[in-house]
């Protein structure tokens, strides 16, 4: 697969587009507006500029030449693989997959989702080709982290799963693990309850955010604490994943704490908003 499409050029979408372009693939990124596309291009330029400065790539400009940003989904018609990376909203993703099914003309094209929690089956049955729908879940920051979760639904063809693995490991040089189509997959099903537990500890006044994070970094050798990690993930995304897990399993440990809900309501979403559990302004 040489021609890749990405829907969404936020933090994750831009990262997916970047790693594909760095691997020599032709990439078309669809955004919802000219403003969003401009913001996405600025995000790509900044990331690739850092990579060039660190000697990880020879030329940021050369990589950018392989990425085309558009504002019309129809520009993805000729893609062999399209990866959806829009907001973590089930209704929005289902509607997008309906549209992609009509737009993408290659009968063998794979339609993939970068969702971290929404069942792939629900996305697959929104199309006429559920056998070619799969979850390809990258991790933030995409250019740095090696792991990708491959999530076939009950209707995903073995050939689709194999082609997706070849793309992830062969073309992109990342490492894939197989996951069942369950909310949260492997990593978030383990990670989110841990993060929520830290939020409850802060909410109860048991310890400060700094001491909770310092305790896990220095006492458990974690690269960063759970509250700093929540800020990196985005508190809105953390809440959305928690709600999907709770909806699926009805386990209390997956329920979003009131503090998390209030922070999301207030727009305190973490690094991307300039403030979350810590102030980044």
N, C-alpha and C positions, 0 to 999 in steps of 0.2 A: 504494500500500500504506500503510494507516493503522494497522493493527494488527500490531505486531511482538512476537515472543517472543524471549527470550534465555535460553539454558541455561547457568547458571554466573554467579556474581556476584563472581568474583575480580577481579584487576587488569584483565584484558581485558574480561570480561563486564560489569563495572560501567561501564567506559568506553564500551562499545557501547551499553548501556542509556542512559547519560547523553546521548550525542550524538543518539540517536533521540528521547528525550524533549525535548531542547532544540530539536529540529526540529518539535515539535508533535505527535509520534506517540504513540499509546497503547501502552504497553510493559508486558508481563508478564515478569518474570524468575523462572525456576525455580531453586531451590537444593536441595541434598540434605538439609538439616536446618534446624530453627529457628535453631540457633546460626550456621550458615553464612549464613542469610538475614539475621540481625541484623548480622553482620559486614559483609555486602554493603551493607546499608542505611547503616551507619556510614561505609563507604567512599564511598558516593554523597553523603551529607550533607557530608562533609569536602570532597570535590572541588567540589561545587556551591557550598558556602560560600566557597571560595577564588575561584571564578568570579564570584560576586556581589560579593565584596569588591574585585575588580579591575575591576568594571564590565562584564564580558563578558556577563552576563545580568542582567535586572532583578530577578528573584525566584527564589531557590533553592527556596523552598517551592512556588511554582507549577510548577516543573519536576518536583519530587518527587511532586506530585499525579498526574502522568501515568505514574508508575511503580508497579506493584504487585508485591510480592515474594511468591512462593508456594513451597510445598515439594512440590507434586504436579505431575508432568508433564501430567496430564490438563487442567490449567488453561490449557494452550496450544492446546487443541482448535480454537478459533476464529481462530487467528492466520493472517495472509496470508503472513507470512515468519517463519521461526524461524532464529536464528543460534546455532549451538553454540559454546560457549567454555569447554569443560571441560578437564581435564588432558590434556596432549599424550601420550595413550596410545591406540594404534591399536585395541586390543580394546575399550576403554571407549567410544570414539567410534562404532565399528561397532554395538555393542549399543544405544547411544543412538539412532542413526539408525533401527534396527529399531523401537524403541519409538515414535519420532516418526512414523514412517510409519503406524503403527496409530492414533495419537492424533489427529493433525492432520486435520480433516475436510474442509477446503476442497480440492477436487480440483485447484485451480490454485496451491495454496500452494507457495512455494519453501522448500526445506530447505537451509540454508547452513552451512558450517563455517568457523570462524576459524582452523583449523589452519595452522601455519606450515611443515609438512613432510610430512604424511601424504597419500598420493594420494587425490584426490577420487573416483576410480573405485571404490576399495574401499568408500567410504561410500555411493556411489550404488547399487551392486549389492546392498547390504544392504536396500534398499527396493524397493517395487513401482513406484516412479516415478523412476528414475535420470535421466530427462530433466529433472527439476525439482530436481536436486541440483547445487550449485555451491560453489566456495570463494569466500568473501568475507573476505579476510584484512586486518584492520586492524593498525595499528602503535601501539606504546606510547610515550607516553600517547595514547590514542585521541582525547580532546577537543582535543589540540594538533596532532598530526601529520595532514597532509592526505592522505597516500597510502593507497590501498586496492588490493590486488591481486585481480583477478577471475580465477578459475581454473575454467573449464569442463572437464569430463571429455570423453572421446570420445562419451559418451551424452547429455551436456547439450544440451538444445534451444537453438536460436538465440534463441527467444523468452525463455527463462529468462535467458540472458546479457544480452539487451537490457533486460529488466525490472530485473535486478540493477544494471546500469549506471545506469539512470534513478533507482533508489533511492539509490545511492551519490552520484551527482553532482547529481541534481535535488533529492532530499529532504534529504540530509545536507550537500550543498555541498562534498564532498570530490572528489579527483581519482583516477580509476581507470586502472590499466594492465592490459593483458591478459597472462596468463601461460599457458604450457602446463602440463599436469598432470604435472609432474615434481617430485620431492622438493626442497624449498627454494624452488621457484618462482623469481622473479628476485632479489629482495633478499637472502634468506638464502643462496641458492646462491653469492652473491658475498661476503656479510658474514661468514658463519660460518667459512670457511677463514681469513679475516683475523683474527678473534678467536682462533681456535685457534692460529694462528701466534704471536700475542702471548703466549698461555698457555705455549706451548713455550719461548719466549724467556725468560720468567720462570722456568720450571721448570729450565732449564739453567743459571740463574745469570748469564745474559748481561747482564741489567740488572734494576733494581728495578721494581716495579709503577708507582711514581710516575714514574720516568724514562721508561718505555715510554709511558705515557699522555701525559706532558708533551711527549715528542718528537713524537707524532702531532698534538697540539693546536697546538703552536707551530711545528712544522716542516712540517705538511701541512694546516694550517687546519681540522682536524676539530673539531667542537663539543665532543667529549669523546673520551677515549682508549678503546682497545678493551677494556681490563680494567674500567674504570668502566662501559662499555656492557654488558659481560657481567653485571656486578652488577645493572644496571637490568633487563636482559632476564630474569634469573634463571638461575643456573648449571644448575639442573635442566632448564630449557627449552633452554638452549644445548646441553647434552649430548644431550637427546632429538632436537633438530634435527640435530646432528652424526651421531648414530647412524642416523637416517633417510636422510641424504645418503650415508653410507658404505654402507648396505644397498643403496641404489639404484645407486650408481656404482662402488663398490669402489675409490675413489681414496684413497691414503694421506693426502692433505691434509684429508680429511673425518673421519679417525679421531680420536676424543676422546683428548686426552693423559691419562696417568695422574693428573696433578695435578687435573685437572677431575673425574675420576671419584671421587677420594678426597675432594675437597671436597663433592661432592654426597652421598657416603656419610655424611660428618660433619654434614650439615645446614647447611653454610655456603653458602647459596644466593644470597647477595647482599643487596640492599636489603631485600627482603621478610622476610628472616630476621635482619636487623640486622648481618650480617657476611658478607663474601665475600672478594674481593681487598682490600677496604677495610672498616674498622669503622664502622658507622653507629649504634652504640648511644649 
